[in-house]
Amino acid sequence: MTANLDTEIQFEIHPSQARVPAAERARRLEAPGFGQVFTDHMITLRWTEERGWHDGKLEPYGPFTLDPATAVFHYGQELFEGLKAYRQASGSIVMFRPRSNAARFNSSCRRMAMPELPEDAFVRALELLVTQDRDWVPEGEGKSLYLRPFVIATQQGLGVNRPSTEYLFCVIASPAASYFGEGKTVKVWMSEDYTRAAPGGTGAVKCGGNYASSFAAQQQAVDKGCDQVVWLDAATREWVEEMGSNNLYFVYGSGTSARLITPELTGSLLPGITRDSLLRLAPTLGIPVEEGRISVTQWRRDCASGELTEVFGCGTAAVVTPIGAVDGASGGWTIGDGTPGPVTQRLKSELIDIQYGHKPDPFGWIYKVA
Ligand SMILES: *Cc1c(COP(=O)(O)O)cnc(C)c1O
Protein backbone atom coordinates (compact mmCIF):
# COMPACT_ATOMS: atom_id res chain seq x y z
CA MET A 1 0.00 0.00 0.00
CA THR A 2 1.38 3.40 -0.95
CA ALA A 3 1.90 5.73 1.96
CA ASN A 4 -0.13 8.83 1.43
CA LEU A 5 0.47 11.99 3.40
CA ASP A 6 -2.71 13.88 4.03
CA THR A 7 -1.25 17.04 2.53
CA GLU A 8 -1.16 15.23 -0.81
CA ILE A 9 -4.93 14.72 -0.91
CA GLN A 10 -6.50 17.61 -2.78
CA PHE A 11 -10.09 18.16 -3.90
CA GLU A 12 -10.72 20.01 -7.15
CA ILE A 13 -13.88 22.08 -7.09
CA HIS A 14 -16.29 21.59 -10.01
CA PRO A 15 -19.48 23.48 -9.10
CA SER A 16 -22.74 22.35 -10.63
CA GLN A 17 -24.06 24.41 -13.53
CA ALA A 18 -27.57 23.05 -12.94
CA ARG A 19 -28.37 23.65 -9.27
CA VAL A 20 -31.87 23.16 -7.97
CA PRO A 21 -33.50 26.64 -8.02
CA ALA A 22 -34.04 28.26 -4.59
CA ALA A 23 -37.85 27.98 -4.62
CA GLU A 24 -37.73 24.29 -5.50
CA ARG A 25 -35.04 23.67 -2.88
CA ALA A 26 -37.21 25.37 -0.24
CA ARG A 27 -40.10 23.11 -1.25
CA ARG A 28 -37.94 19.98 -0.93
CA LEU A 29 -36.65 21.11 2.48
CA GLU A 30 -40.15 21.44 3.94
CA ALA A 31 -40.76 17.74 4.55
CA PRO A 32 -37.63 15.96 3.37
CA GLY A 33 -38.29 12.60 5.02
CA PHE A 34 -35.10 10.56 5.35
CA GLY A 35 -32.63 9.78 2.59
CA GLN A 36 -34.93 10.80 -0.26
CA VAL A 37 -33.68 14.25 -1.22
CA PHE A 38 -30.05 14.99 -2.14
CA THR A 39 -28.04 18.18 -2.47
CA ASP A 40 -26.44 19.66 -5.61
CA HIS A 41 -22.95 18.19 -5.08
CA MET A 42 -20.97 15.17 -3.95
CA ILE A 43 -17.35 14.36 -3.14
CA THR A 44 -15.44 11.64 -4.98
CA LEU A 45 -11.91 10.37 -4.33
CA ARG A 46 -10.17 7.37 -5.87
CA TRP A 47 -7.57 4.91 -4.60
CA THR A 48 -5.27 2.61 -6.52
CA GLU A 49 -2.29 0.57 -5.34
CA GLU A 50 0.05 2.65 -7.51
CA ARG A 51 -1.25 6.11 -6.66
CA GLY A 52 -2.89 5.80 -3.25
CA TRP A 53 -5.71 8.34 -2.75
CA HIS A 54 -5.98 10.68 -5.73
CA ASP A 55 -8.33 12.50 -8.07
CA GLY A 56 -10.36 14.12 -5.26
CA LYS A 57 -13.28 16.19 -6.52
CA LEU A 58 -16.26 18.14 -5.36
CA GLU A 59 -18.57 17.73 -8.32
CA PRO A 60 -22.26 17.82 -9.31
CA TYR A 61 -24.33 15.06 -7.67
CA GLY A 62 -24.99 12.33 -10.20
CA PRO A 63 -24.82 8.66 -11.17
CA PHE A 64 -21.69 6.51 -11.54
CA THR A 65 -20.98 4.36 -14.57
CA LEU A 66 -19.51 1.04 -13.42
CA ASP A 67 -18.58 -2.13 -15.26
CA PRO A 68 -20.91 -5.04 -14.38
CA ALA A 69 -17.84 -7.00 -13.19
CA THR A 70 -16.97 -4.33 -10.59
CA ALA A 71 -16.01 -6.07 -7.34
CA VAL A 72 -18.55 -4.36 -5.05
CA PHE A 73 -21.49 -5.82 -7.02
CA HIS A 74 -20.31 -9.36 -6.38
CA TYR A 75 -18.49 -9.55 -3.07
CA GLY A 76 -19.92 -6.56 -1.23
CA GLN A 77 -16.64 -4.96 -0.22
CA GLU A 78 -18.22 -1.71 0.91
CA LEU A 79 -18.59 0.32 4.06
CA PHE A 80 -20.18 3.57 5.08
CA GLU A 81 -20.59 6.20 7.76
CA GLY A 82 -23.43 8.44 8.84
CA LEU A 83 -23.40 11.77 10.65
CA LYS A 84 -25.28 15.04 10.61
CA ALA A 85 -24.76 18.75 10.05
CA TYR A 86 -27.08 21.09 11.92
CA ARG A 87 -28.15 24.70 11.43
CA GLN A 88 -27.88 26.17 14.92
CA ALA A 89 -30.07 28.94 16.33
CA SER A 90 -27.19 31.44 15.91
CA GLY A 91 -27.08 30.66 12.17
CA SER A 92 -23.86 28.63 12.41
CA ILE A 93 -23.66 25.35 10.55
CA VAL A 94 -21.93 22.62 12.53
CA MET A 95 -21.17 18.91 12.30
CA PHE A 96 -21.44 16.56 15.26
CA ARG A 97 -18.24 14.63 16.12
CA PRO A 98 -16.95 14.17 12.54
CA ARG A 99 -13.54 13.01 13.83
CA SER A 100 -15.21 10.11 15.64
CA ASN A 101 -16.76 9.04 12.34
CA ALA A 102 -13.36 9.36 10.65
CA ALA A 103 -11.80 7.10 13.28
CA ARG A 104 -14.61 4.53 13.02
CA PHE A 105 -14.41 4.63 9.23
CA ASN A 106 -10.75 3.68 9.43
CA SER A 107 -11.31 0.90 11.91
CA SER A 108 -13.99 -0.43 9.54
CA CYS A 109 -11.46 -0.14 6.66
CA ARG A 110 -8.97 -2.30 8.54
CA ARG A 111 -11.53 -5.06 9.12
CA MET A 112 -12.66 -4.97 5.49
CA ALA A 113 -9.07 -4.98 4.13
CA MET A 114 -9.61 -1.58 2.53
CA PRO A 115 -7.16 1.35 2.51
CA GLU A 116 -7.54 3.83 5.35
CA LEU A 117 -8.21 7.49 4.62
CA PRO A 118 -6.35 10.06 6.74
CA GLU A 119 -8.80 11.53 9.26
CA ASP A 120 -8.03 15.08 8.16
CA ALA A 121 -8.94 14.28 4.57
CA PHE A 122 -12.17 12.56 5.66
CA VAL A 123 -13.23 15.59 7.72
CA ARG A 124 -12.11 18.04 5.04
CA ALA A 125 -14.22 16.21 2.43
CA LEU A 126 -17.29 16.54 4.66
CA GLU A 127 -16.57 20.17 5.37
CA LEU A 128 -16.15 20.99 1.68
CA LEU A 129 -19.47 19.42 0.78
CA VAL A 130 -21.39 21.02 3.65
CA THR A 131 -19.88 24.43 2.88
CA GLN A 132 -20.71 24.17 -0.82
CA ASP A 133 -24.27 22.94 -0.15
CA ARG A 134 -24.92 24.94 3.06
CA ASP A 135 -28.24 26.25 1.68
CA TRP A 136 -29.45 22.64 1.90
CA VAL A 137 -29.02 22.45 5.69
CA PRO A 138 -32.63 22.75 6.81
CA GLU A 139 -33.76 25.11 9.52
CA GLY A 140 -35.84 23.90 12.45
CA GLU A 141 -35.72 21.53 15.40
CA GLY A 142 -35.14 17.92 14.47
CA LYS A 143 -34.07 18.81 10.93
CA SER A 144 -30.52 18.30 9.72
CA LEU A 145 -28.34 17.52 6.75
CA TYR A 146 -27.47 13.82 6.91
CA LEU A 147 -23.99 13.09 5.55
CA ARG A 148 -23.24 9.71 4.04
CA PRO A 149 -19.57 8.96 3.35
CA PHE A 150 -18.96 5.52 1.81
CA VAL A 151 -16.31 3.55 -0.02
CA ILE A 152 -16.73 0.79 -2.61
CA ALA A 153 -14.37 -1.71 -4.26
CA THR A 154 -14.09 -0.73 -7.93
CA GLN A 155 -11.63 -3.24 -9.36
CA GLN A 156 -13.07 -5.08 -12.37
CA GLY A 157 -13.02 -8.86 -12.41
CA LEU A 158 -14.48 -11.78 -10.54
CA GLY A 159 -11.33 -13.06 -8.82
CA VAL A 160 -12.31 -13.63 -5.23
CA ASN A 161 -9.14 -14.51 -3.37
CA ARG A 162 -7.96 -11.03 -2.46
CA PRO A 163 -9.32 -7.56 -1.74
CA SER A 164 -9.85 -5.08 -4.56
CA THR A 165 -6.88 -3.07 -5.79
CA GLU A 166 -9.06 -0.01 -6.52
CA TYR A 167 -11.60 1.94 -4.47
CA LEU A 168 -13.95 4.87 -4.80
CA PHE A 169 -14.71 7.03 -1.75
CA CYS A 170 -17.76 9.24 -2.03
CA VAL A 171 -19.77 11.58 0.20
CA ILE A 172 -23.37 12.51 -0.48
CA ALA A 173 -25.66 14.69 1.63
CA SER A 174 -29.38 14.42 2.27
CA PRO A 175 -31.63 16.87 4.13
CA ALA A 176 -33.49 14.98 6.84
CA ALA A 177 -36.52 15.40 9.04
CA SER A 178 -36.55 13.38 12.25
CA TYR A 179 -36.56 9.66 11.50
CA PHE A 180 -39.18 8.19 13.84
CA GLY A 181 -42.43 9.82 14.92
CA GLU A 182 -42.04 12.19 17.87
CA GLY A 183 -43.67 11.33 21.20
CA LYS A 184 -44.23 7.70 20.29
CA THR A 185 -42.64 4.47 21.42
CA VAL A 186 -41.71 1.54 19.20
CA LYS A 187 -42.44 -2.12 19.72
CA VAL A 188 -39.55 -4.52 19.20
CA TRP A 189 -39.34 -8.15 18.11
CA MET A 190 -36.59 -10.26 19.70
CA SER A 191 -35.20 -12.28 16.85
CA GLU A 192 -34.37 -15.89 17.66
CA ASP A 193 -34.44 -17.09 14.04
CA TYR A 194 -31.79 -14.64 12.82
CA THR A 195 -28.64 -13.09 14.23
CA ARG A 196 -26.82 -9.95 13.08
CA ALA A 197 -23.23 -10.62 14.00
CA ALA A 198 -21.06 -13.44 15.30
CA PRO A 199 -17.77 -13.38 17.23
CA GLY A 200 -14.94 -12.65 14.80
CA GLY A 201 -17.40 -11.31 12.19
CA THR A 202 -18.16 -7.79 11.05
CA GLY A 203 -20.66 -6.69 13.71
CA ALA A 204 -18.47 -3.77 14.81
CA VAL A 205 -18.11 -2.55 11.23
CA LYS A 206 -20.53 -0.28 9.39
CA CYS A 207 -20.60 -2.38 6.23
CA GLY A 208 -23.50 -2.79 3.82
CA GLY A 209 -23.35 -6.57 4.19
CA ASN A 210 -24.56 -6.34 7.79
CA TYR A 211 -27.65 -4.55 6.52
CA ALA A 212 -28.26 -6.89 3.58
CA SER A 213 -28.39 -9.82 5.97
CA SER A 214 -30.65 -8.00 8.46
CA PHE A 215 -33.63 -7.27 6.22
CA ALA A 216 -35.24 -10.70 6.60
CA ALA A 217 -35.25 -10.25 10.38
CA GLN A 218 -36.62 -6.71 10.10
CA GLN A 219 -39.32 -8.02 7.76
CA GLN A 220 -40.18 -10.75 10.26
CA ALA A 221 -40.43 -8.13 13.03
CA VAL A 222 -42.93 -6.18 10.92
CA ASP A 223 -44.87 -9.36 10.13
CA LYS A 224 -45.16 -9.93 13.89
CA GLY A 225 -46.67 -6.48 14.34
CA CYS A 226 -43.46 -4.83 15.59
CA ASP A 227 -41.48 -1.80 14.38
CA GLN A 228 -37.91 -2.95 14.89
CA VAL A 229 -35.89 -6.09 15.44
CA VAL A 230 -33.80 -6.66 18.59
CA TRP A 231 -30.63 -8.66 18.03
CA LEU A 232 -29.48 -11.25 20.53
CA ASP A 233 -25.97 -12.70 20.72
CA ALA A 234 -25.32 -15.34 18.07
CA ALA A 235 -23.86 -17.98 20.39
CA THR A 236 -26.55 -18.29 23.08
CA ARG A 237 -29.45 -16.00 22.01
CA GLU A 238 -29.60 -14.85 25.61
CA TRP A 239 -27.68 -11.54 25.68
CA VAL A 240 -29.30 -8.43 24.23
CA GLU A 241 -27.08 -6.62 21.70
CA GLU A 242 -28.79 -3.97 19.57
CA MET A 243 -32.09 -2.77 18.08
CA GLY A 244 -32.08 -2.65 14.27
CA SER A 245 -29.36 -0.11 13.56
CA ASN A 246 -29.45 1.42 17.03
CA ASN A 247 -27.58 0.72 20.25
CA LEU A 248 -29.64 0.11 23.39
CA TYR A 249 -29.87 1.72 26.82
CA PHE A 250 -31.75 0.34 29.83
CA VAL A 251 -32.94 2.69 32.61
CA TYR A 252 -33.17 1.32 36.14
CA GLY A 253 -34.98 3.24 38.89
CA SER A 254 -36.39 6.73 38.46
CA GLY A 255 -35.95 10.34 39.55
CA THR A 256 -32.69 10.96 41.36
CA SER A 257 -32.03 7.22 41.67
CA ALA A 258 -32.16 6.56 37.92
CA ARG A 259 -29.15 4.77 36.43
CA LEU A 260 -28.29 3.47 32.97
CA ILE A 261 -26.82 0.32 31.57
CA THR A 262 -25.85 -0.26 27.94
CA PRO A 263 -24.62 -3.53 26.43
CA GLU A 264 -20.81 -3.59 26.42
CA LEU A 265 -18.91 -3.63 23.12
CA THR A 266 -18.11 -7.30 22.69
CA GLY A 267 -16.93 -7.02 19.07
CA SER A 268 -20.31 -8.00 17.62
CA LEU A 269 -21.95 -4.65 18.48
CA LEU A 270 -21.55 -1.52 16.40
CA PRO A 271 -19.73 1.12 18.49
CA GLY A 272 -22.27 3.92 18.05
CA ILE A 273 -21.20 7.52 18.41
CA THR A 274 -24.58 8.39 19.94
CA ARG A 275 -24.05 5.56 22.44
CA ASP A 276 -20.63 6.95 23.29
CA SER A 277 -22.02 10.50 23.59
CA LEU A 278 -24.67 9.36 26.08
CA LEU A 279 -22.05 7.42 28.05
CA ARG A 280 -20.24 10.70 28.57
CA LEU A 281 -23.24 13.02 28.84
CA ALA A 282 -25.41 11.11 31.34
CA PRO A 283 -22.97 11.29 34.31
CA THR A 284 -22.81 15.08 33.92
CA LEU A 285 -26.60 15.11 34.45
CA GLY A 286 -26.25 13.05 37.62
CA ILE A 287 -27.24 9.79 35.94
CA PRO A 288 -24.66 7.03 36.48
CA VAL A 289 -23.94 4.78 33.46
CA GLU A 290 -22.43 1.37 33.25
CA GLU A 291 -21.48 -0.87 30.31
CA GLY A 292 -22.49 -4.44 31.02
CA ARG A 293 -24.59 -7.37 29.93
CA ILE A 294 -28.39 -7.63 29.94
CA SER A 295 -30.07 -10.96 29.31
CA VAL A 296 -33.52 -11.50 27.87
CA THR A 297 -34.52 -13.16 31.17
CA GLN A 298 -33.36 -10.15 33.17
CA TRP A 299 -35.08 -7.69 30.81
CA ARG A 300 -38.41 -9.45 31.28
CA ARG A 301 -38.00 -10.05 35.02
CA ASP A 302 -36.89 -6.50 35.85
CA CYS A 303 -39.74 -4.96 33.85
CA ALA A 304 -42.16 -7.18 35.76
CA SER A 305 -40.70 -6.13 39.12
CA GLY A 306 -40.73 -2.47 38.10
CA GLU A 307 -36.97 -1.98 38.64
CA LEU A 308 -36.35 -1.58 34.90
CA THR A 309 -38.36 1.52 34.02
CA GLU A 310 -37.37 2.60 30.49
CA VAL A 311 -35.51 1.27 27.45
CA PHE A 312 -34.44 3.20 24.37
CA GLY A 313 -32.45 2.82 21.18
CA CYS A 314 -29.93 5.43 20.05
CA GLY A 315 -28.26 6.32 16.78
CA THR A 316 -27.47 9.29 14.56
CA ALA A 317 -30.64 9.15 12.48
CA ALA A 318 -33.27 9.30 15.24
CA VAL A 319 -30.98 10.28 18.18
CA VAL A 320 -33.06 8.49 20.83
CA THR A 321 -36.01 6.14 20.19
CA PRO A 322 -38.08 5.06 23.22
CA ILE A 323 -39.21 1.43 23.30
CA GLY A 324 -42.67 0.72 24.73
CA ALA A 325 -43.08 -3.02 24.33
CA VAL A 326 -41.19 -6.21 23.58
CA ASP A 327 -42.42 -9.33 21.81
CA GLY A 328 -40.81 -12.62 20.88
CA ALA A 329 -41.42 -16.31 20.21
CA SER A 330 -42.05 -16.94 23.90
CA GLY A 331 -44.32 -13.96 24.51
CA GLY A 332 -43.95 -10.28 25.25
CA TRP A 333 -44.22 -7.57 27.85
CA THR A 334 -44.62 -3.81 28.29
CA ILE A 335 -41.87 -1.47 29.45
CA GLY A 336 -43.14 0.92 32.13
CA ASP A 337 -46.53 2.18 31.00
CA GLY A 338 -45.57 1.85 27.34
CA THR A 339 -45.03 5.58 26.78
CA PRO A 340 -41.72 7.52 26.44
CA GLY A 341 -40.14 7.78 29.89
CA PRO A 342 -38.75 10.91 31.55
CA VAL A 343 -35.09 9.80 31.59
CA THR A 344 -35.24 8.88 27.89
CA GLN A 345 -36.81 12.23 27.02
CA ARG A 346 -34.34 14.18 29.11
CA LEU A 347 -31.30 12.51 27.55
CA LYS A 348 -32.70 13.07 24.09
CA SER A 349 -33.37 16.76 24.67
CA GLU A 350 -30.00 17.37 26.37
CA LEU A 351 -28.15 15.85 23.42
CA ILE A 352 -30.28 17.69 20.87
CA ASP A 353 -29.70 20.95 22.78
CA ILE A 354 -25.94 20.52 22.34
CA GLN A 355 -26.32 19.64 18.65
CA TYR A 356 -28.50 22.69 17.93
CA GLY A 357 -26.42 25.03 20.11
CA HIS A 358 -29.13 25.69 22.73
CA LYS A 359 -26.69 24.50 25.40
CA PRO A 360 -22.91 24.79 25.58
CA ASP A 361 -20.78 21.88 24.41
CA PRO A 362 -18.27 21.07 27.16
CA PHE A 363 -17.15 17.92 25.31
CA GLY A 364 -15.68 19.40 22.11
CA TRP A 365 -18.22 17.54 19.95
CA ILE A 366 -19.35 20.47 17.83
CA TYR A 367 -17.30 21.15 14.69
CA LYS A 368 -18.11 24.53 13.21
CA VAL A 369 -18.30 24.59 9.41
CA ALA A 370 -19.71 28.01 8.55
C1 LIG B 1 -24.85 3.11 12.72
C2 LIG B 1 -25.28 2.06 13.68
C3 LIG B 1 -25.54 2.35 15.04
C4 LIG B 1 -25.53 3.75 15.60
O1 LIG B 1 -24.30 4.41 15.47
P1 LIG B 1 -24.26 6.00 15.56
O2 LIG B 1 -22.81 6.32 15.37
O3 LIG B 1 -24.75 6.37 16.90
O4 LIG B 1 -25.14 6.51 14.47
C5 LIG B 1 -25.87 1.31 15.87
N1 LIG B 1 -25.98 0.04 15.42
C6 LIG B 1 -25.75 -0.27 14.13
C7 LIG B 1 -25.86 -1.69 13.69
C8 LIG B 1 -25.39 0.72 13.21
O5 LIG B 1 -25.16 0.41 11.94
The ligand as an SDF file (V2000), in Angstrom:
LIG
                    3D

 15 15  0  0  0  0  0  0  0  0999 V2000
  -24.8460    3.1090   12.7210 C   0  0  0  0  0  0  0  0  0  0  0  0
  -25.2790    2.0600   13.6810 C   0  0  0  0  0  0  0  0  0  0  0  0
  -25.5430    2.3520   15.0390 C   0  0  0  0  0  0  0  0  0  0  0  0
  -25.5300    3.7500   15.6050 C   0  0  0  0  0  0  0  0  0  0  0  0
  -24.3050    4.4080   15.4660 O   0  0  0  0  0  0  0  0  0  0  0  0
  -24.2650    5.9960   15.5560 P   0  0  0  0  0  0  0  0  0  0  0  0
  -22.8100    6.3200   15.3660 O   0  0  0  0  0  0  0  0  0  0  0  0
  -24.7470    6.3700   16.8980 O   0  0  0  0  0  0  0  0  0  0  0  0
  -25.1350    6.5110   14.4730 O   0  0  0  0  0  0  0  0  0  0  0  0
  -25.8710    1.3140   15.8740 C   0  0  0  0  0  0  0  0  0  0  0  0
  -25.9790    0.0430   15.4230 N   0  0  0  0  0  0  0  0  0  0  0  0
  -25.7490   -0.2710   14.1340 C   0  0  0  0  0  0  0  0  0  0  0  0
  -25.8640   -1.6850   13.6950 C   0  0  0  0  0  0  0  0  0  0  0  0
  -25.3890    0.7220   13.2150 C   0  0  0  0  0  0  0  0  0  0  0  0
  -25.1620    0.4090   11.9400 O   0  0  0  0  0  0  0  0  0  0  0  0
  1  2  1  0
  2  3  1  0
  2 14  2  0
  3  4  1  0
  3 10  2  0
  4  5  1  0
  5  6  1  0
  6  7  2  0
  6  8  1  0
  6  9  1  0
 10 11  1  0
 11 12  2  0
 12 13  1  0
 12 14  1  0
 14 15  1  0
M  END
$$$$
